[in-house]
Amino acid sequence: MPDIGQLAVEKLTTRQAEAELERLAAEIAAHDRRYYQEDAPSVSDAIYDALRKRNEAIERRFPQLIRPDSPSRRVGAAPAQKFAKVRHSVPMLSLGNAFSDDEIAEFVERVRRFLRFTPDQKIVFTAEPKIDGLSCTLRYEQGRLTRGATRGDGMEGEDVTANVRTLADIPKQLRGKAPEVCEVRGEVYMTKSAFLALNERQKAAGKQIFANPRNSAAGSLRQLDPAITAERPLGFFAYSWGETSEMPAQSQSGMVKWFGQRGFKTNPLMKLCSSVEAMLAFHHDIEAQRGTLDYDIDGVVYKVDRLDWQQRLGFKSRDPRWAIAHKFPAEKATTVIKAIDIQVGRTGAITPIARLEPVTVGGVVVSNATLHNEDEIERLGVRVGDTVTVQRAGDVIPQVLGVVADKPRGAKPYRIPKTCPCPLKTAIVREAIAGGEEGARSRCTGEFACPFQRIEHLRHFVSRRAFDIEGLGEKQIALFFEQGWVKEPAEIFTLEQRNSKIRLEEHEGFGETSVRNLFSAINARRKISLERFIYSLGMRHVGETTARELARGYGTWDAFHQACVQIAAGNGETRTEMDNLDQIGDTVIDSIAAYFGEEHNRHIVERLKAQVDILPAERPASDSPVVGKTIVFTGALEKMTRDEAKAMAERLGAHVAGSVSKKTDYVVAGPGAGSKLAKAKGAGVQVLTEDEWFALVGEQR
């Protein structure tokens, strides 16, 4: 008897068709799991496509036999329990913003100065609309899509491979010749018309209504079930790249053209501009078209077109020197202030919040806006009951611009209360600044005794750029804190062993599966990078960039912790060593000293350290002779600017310090070098000329 799978569809009996559909459903599901979840397909695309076509042909002939688990009713594999994390091989950094024509002129002039160009040397920029969507990176190996990931914090994103495979704009196989490894980056977005239609469907089904197309696109891409993503009308514009084994073009515009040739959608409005005037004319033209485009944009992005110049310009902190986003003016609206409340941040900072009559600004319903601080309230003259103008600054953060003069005014001026709204009623004071004057920021003095600050510290600890524990967000932290289950970070990691008494499964909103997944997510974060751990501690003035510099500077937790304790104890030499790290100054060091000078904080950190494994800092991926070395540049450099020298050293994996110490490996000295050169010679530090520096790193000038 012949194999049913070999029989022509038109020759199948009903019983044979039923058996064949059962076999195909199981086989295709197995292939989907290997392809979407395990990223290890066991058959070619041609064989897989043939299986699906046979299934569809049988279902067309025998529609009464269509199974509930039919491949025609599924997209991809079964939903994942959570998103895996993806470490970007090349960071996905953000762009600097400009809001005026003058700032763009200044940007072009900075580029010209950095490159040491004369006024008559032409620099060509690409200009394209800035899509308001969700950044995504797509990895292709030998032309085949192998992984998709969100931007995340720029260093680490979420694996959304199964979801991006459902997008029609994203080719699963690149057309023509492609590098062995190629990461294509761009923006996932939803058109305005598709967004309105989606919200109509959501409303009719009694489901969540999205605030704007950007939120809708982000929520659609980050579905645990790829089938839901497949139902959402998402698009993708390609405009950048990450790791690439070879460059197909030598310019930004050339790369974008290459993306189009390989099957990607690129923005047809992109244009080359060779002057500030041309860039501004493009911006004004795109702004005029903004309302007619079927996708949201919030500005224009300019990039230096030549890639060798991009490489020379390099990066500063979290954004490139060779690109900038020219944002559109924020949209505005008027509404009434119903009340003013205060919000207590994790460091005790008091922020007054205006509670507004809800108003739509730029497509988003706004009911709260920041008033920043007491000085800002006084400057604006804002009172409860006033009609005010509000805007979303940079189209993101709602803020009050001013009082509408011809409307009725509130009864009395607003004053920041003298005590914190927490049950302890701890005092609120104005922060002192130099000379004993009062600062603009008011702060609760309760520190960790204040429950608002404790809970905000915990929220910061589990936030996306800190420990980022899946399923443990603000809502869960608030519940755990209120119930007394988690009062400090270390107790998050002991929650599972205490659950025999807590019985989390018995509380509303939790079940056995969700609790099991939560504990699994917590345990998955017992290994944490040094930079994330430092950031998670919530020290004032220690943000992501500072935490990264500290991690790179000390390498291990033990080295960093020892330095912090010594600085808190007043060790001047250790303080000087930290001060020599790039981007670390007195404000940061004073904050670290205050944090580790408090016994309560030290105990919190010690208990937390006992629960986790802190991984050494990752060094920049480079095999250059100066990787990991500390370099000091001094004197009047003749062949490169100081900024260019610093950018080069960091690109080669070196640390750039502002002063000479015993940790300095090389001092690169130009003409006129003074005290730093003398100190280097006295300490026996190797001194290089610019030519010797170029010879050392293997570059020519």
Buried (B, 14 or more C-beta within 10 A) or exposed (E): EEEBEEBEBEEBEEEBBBBBBEBBBEBBBEBBBBBBBEEEBEBEEEEBEEBBEBBBBBBEEBEEBBBEEBBBEBBBBBBBBBBBBBEBEEBBBBBBBBBEBEBBBBBBEBBBEBBEEEEEEEBBBBBBBBBBBBBBBBBBBEBBBBBBBBBBBBBBBBBBBBBBBBBEBBBBEBEEEBBEBBBBBBBBBBBBEBBEEBBEEBEEEEEEEBBBBBBBBBBBBBBBBBBBBBBBBBBBBBBBBBBBEEBBEEBBBBBBBBBBEBBBBBBEBBBBBEEBEBBBBBBEEBBEEEEEBEBBBBBBBBBBBBBEBBEBBBBBEBBBBBBBBBBBEBBEBBBBBEEBEBBBBBBBBBBBBBBBEEBEBBBBEBEEBBBBBBBBBEEBBBBBBBBBBBBBBBBEEBBBBEBBEEEEEBEEEBEBEEEBBBEBEBEBBBBEEEEEEEBEBBBBEBBBEBBBBBBBBBBBBBBEBBBBBBBBEEEBBEBBBEEEBBBBBBBBBBBBEEBEEBEBEEEEEBEEEBBEBBBBBBEEBEEBBBBBBBBBBBBBEBEBEBBBBBBBBBBBBEBBBEBBBBBBEEBEEBBBBBBBBBBBEEEBBBBBBEBBBBEEBBEBBEBBBEBBEBBBBBEBEEEBEBBBBBBBBBBEBEBBBBBBBBBBBBBBBBBBBBEBBEBBBBBBBBEEBEEBBEBBBEEEBEBBBBEBBBEBBEEEE
